[in-house]
Amino acid sequence: MSEETLPMSEETLFTKIINGDIPAERIYEDEVCICIKDISPQAPTHVLLIPRKPIPRLADATAEDQVILGHLMVKAGEIARLLGVDEAFRLVVNNGADAGQTVFHLHLHILGNKTFSEQGLGL
């Protein structure tokens, strides 16, 4: 059974990291989210910003999650500044397996210290 089809009661990898059951290099954390280094970086700077609330995909977010989603966007900018990539970084959210999502707990990829092109968005 893939993680995408697991019942909502199942813990994801990110839930286990948030709970401290699995170690991860934490860059930032507050009551709403944590930020960790990606273990398979796609850029010299590649971190994941993860809400503590387990929202499987962005498409699963509801109006109740609006404050969390806004918090994530503000924190993404703050973390980019903290990491020294605020002048040029890419923010990525994969929604669903066909979009490349492998852990079904909403997370934002913050990528920097690499030159990106607009033409590379569809790859």
NORNORLIN-V807453 format. One record per run of one state. SS is the DSSP state (a for helix, b for strand, c for the rest). FROM is the first residue (numbers start at 0). TO is the last residue. If there is no record, write none. Layout:
[[SS & FROM & TO] [SS & FROM & TO]]
//
This chain:
[[c & 0 & 1] [a & 2 & 4] [c & 5 & 11] [a & 12 & 17] [c & 18 & 24] [b & 25 & 28] [c & 29 & 31] [b & 32 & 36] [c & 37 & 43] [b & 44 & 50] [c & 51 & 56] [a & 57 & 59] [c & 60 & 61] [a & 62 & 81] [c & 82 & 87] [b & 88 & 91] [c & 92 & 95] [a & 96 & 98] [c & 99 & 105] [b & 106 & 111] [c & 112 & 116] [a & 117 & 121] [c & 122 & 122]]
//
